[in-house]
């Protein structure tokens, strides 16, 4: 099963919460510019996880795919599965690759084991795995608030645009990204801006992480500049990662 990633259209950090997390608002938009691949097979063992990746994605017990299996095993007693992940979505990019893998794992397991899980139940499990995971259960454009887990599907079609993404070999930790941002209420909400023509987004739609991260990593600002010079209608960093994407009119 192919697993797509996402880009963030605008991202405002609204406030810091008492639990230490931040409330934000953004629009998630799915794209298959990069895709992972998941395969689920029968196994004689309790559970096997095999990852094929040129990237370091950490130990298996920290992997969201493994955590997704253990969540459903806890509640439904499933066993006897071999999950294979071919990893291509860059890590630390702000493209939601790990979250996507987790969400698609939940959906695959529910189907494979014929579990009584509708979308509402899958969304509940997804929220236990991470803030971005619920988006990939629905996998349609959505206005996201809270930590990113409160989703409102929106009618947005960017099929007239080609999405290009560049991820340089630099990384920024989530802690580092949030340290450079001062939360504030936006003058105009992201969900209102994306209703305007894409040609107006350059002056209206902003990612709050860009200011501090571009200052630390000017090569990201250079990618943004280069995309605009080569005809992009809109360019932005995605999430708090170091991938920069451009929307080019087809």
N, C-alpha and C positions, 0 to 999 in steps of 0.2 A: 504494500500500500504506500503510495507516495504521500509525503508529509510536507505541506507548504509552510512558509514563514509569513511574517507580517511586517508592515511598516506603520509608523505612527505619523498621522497627519496632525501636526500641532501637538504640543504637550505643555500644559500649565501646571506648575506645582502650587496648589491652592493654600494648603495649611499643613502644619505639623500636628499630628494627632497625639493624644496622651499615651498611646501604646508605643510611640516611637516611630511609627510609620508615617507616611505622608498621604494626604488626599490630593488627587490630581484629576485632571480632565484631559482627554485625548480622543482621537478617533483611530481605531484599529482598522487597517485595510489589508486583506489577505493578498499574497502574491506568491507565485511559484518561480520567482527568479532563482531562488535556491530551493532545493527539496531534499529532504532525507527520505529514506525508505525503511519501512518496518515490515517484517515478515513474522508470522506466528505459525508455529508447527507443533505437532504432538511430540511429547517427550516422555521417556520412562522415569525421569527425575521429577522432583517436586517443581522446580523452576530453573530454567537456564536463561541467562542473558548473555548475548554475544554482540559486541560492538566492533564494527569495522570503521576506523576513523584515523586520519592523519593528524587530528587534533587531540590534545590532552583534555579529556572531558571528566577527569577525576575518577575516584573509586566507584565500583558498581553500587555499593550500598548507599551512596549519595545520589545516584542517578534517579531522575524523576520517573523513568520508565519502570524501574525496579520498585520504586515507592508506589506507583500506580497499581502494579500487580499485587503488592502486599496489602494495600488498602482493600481491594476486592477479595483477596484470599481471606482476610480477617473476617469479612462479613458473609462470604458465600462459600468458603472452604475450597475454592478452585485449586487445582494442581495439575501437573503433567503438561507444561507448556514450555516451548523454547521460543524466545523472542530475540530476533536478530535486527540490529539497527545499523544501517549504512548511513554514516554521518557525513553530510555535506554542507549543511547550514553553518556558517561561521559562528563560533562561540564568542561571547562578549561583544556582539555586534548590535544589540538592541533589536534583533529580528525575531526574538521569541522562539528560537529553535528548540531549546530544552522544554519549554512549555508546550510547544506543538507536539513534540514526541510523546509527552505525558498524556495529553488529551487524546491523541490518536490511539495510544495504547489502551486507555480506558474504553474507547469505542470498539476497538478490535476485540478486546477481551469480553466485553458485554455480548458481542455478536457471536464469538467463537464458542462461548460457554452458555449461550442462550439465557443470559441473566435478565431478570425482570427490571430493567433500568430504562426509564424514559429520559428525555433530555433534561428535565428538572432534576432527576436523581444524578445524572452524569455531571451536571453543573455543580451540584453539591459536593461530589467527590473531587471534582476538578479544583474547587476553591480551597480544598484542604491541601492541595499540592503546590499552589502558587497563585499569585495575583493575576498573571496573564493566561493561566491555563484555561479558565472558563471560556475565554474568547474562541479558542480553537475547537471547543465542542460545537458551537454554532457556526464558526468559520465563515461569517458574513460580515460586511462592514458594520461597525458598531461604535456608538458614542460611549466611552467608558469613564466612569467616575469612581469615587471611593479610592481604593488602592489599585483600581483597574479591573476589579471583579464585578462591578455593577454595570451591566451592559444594556444599552438601548439600541436595537438594530435600526439602521438608517438606510434610506434609499440613496446609494452613492455608486455611480458607475464610472470608472476611469478607463474603460476599454478603448477610448479614443487616444489614450496615452500609453507610451512604452515606458515601463519602469526599469531604470538602470541603477544598479547598486555597486558601490565600491567600498571595500573594507580593507584599509591599510593594516599593516602589522603593528598596531598599537592597541593598548587596552586601557580601560579606566574602570576601577572597581565601583560598585554601586555606592559604597560609602563615600568615595572620593567625588562621585558625580553629585550626590545630594549635598555634600559639604559646600559646594560652590554656588548653591541656589538659595535665594531668599524667597520663601513662600509669599504669595500675594494673590489677591483676587484679580482675575483678568478683567480688562475693560470690556472686552467682547468675548463671549464664550466660543469655544472651538466649534461646537455644533452649529452655531449661527454662521461662522465664517465659511464652513465647508458648503453652505448653501449658495454662496456666491460663486461666480465663474472662477475656474482654476487660474485664469490669467490675472486675477486680483489677489491671489494667495500670497504672492511674494512679499507684499507690503503688510499683510494682515496676519498670516499664520506663522507662529513662532514656536520653537522648542526651547523651553527655559534652560535646558542643559547646555545649549550651544555656547553661550557667552563665556562661561568659565572654561569649558573643555576646549573650545577653539583657542583660547589664550594659552592653555597648556600644551596643546597639540596643533600648531599652526598648519600642519599638513592636511588636517581635516578642513580647515577654512579654505585651503588651496583647492581641494577637491570640489568644494561647493562653488568656488569662483570659476573653476574650469568647466563644470557642468553648465553654468549659466552662459559662459562664453561659447559653448558648443550648442546652444539653442534650447536648453531646458526652460520649461515654463515655470516650474517650481522645484526648489531644491531644499533639502533639510536633512539633519541628522535624525536617525530613527531611535526613539527611546532614549535610554541613557548609555547606549553602547557607542561604538565608534564606526558604524556603517553610515555612509552618506548616500542618499538616493536622489535621483532626479526624475521628474516627469517630463517626457519629451512627446510632443504632439506627433502622432503617427502621420 
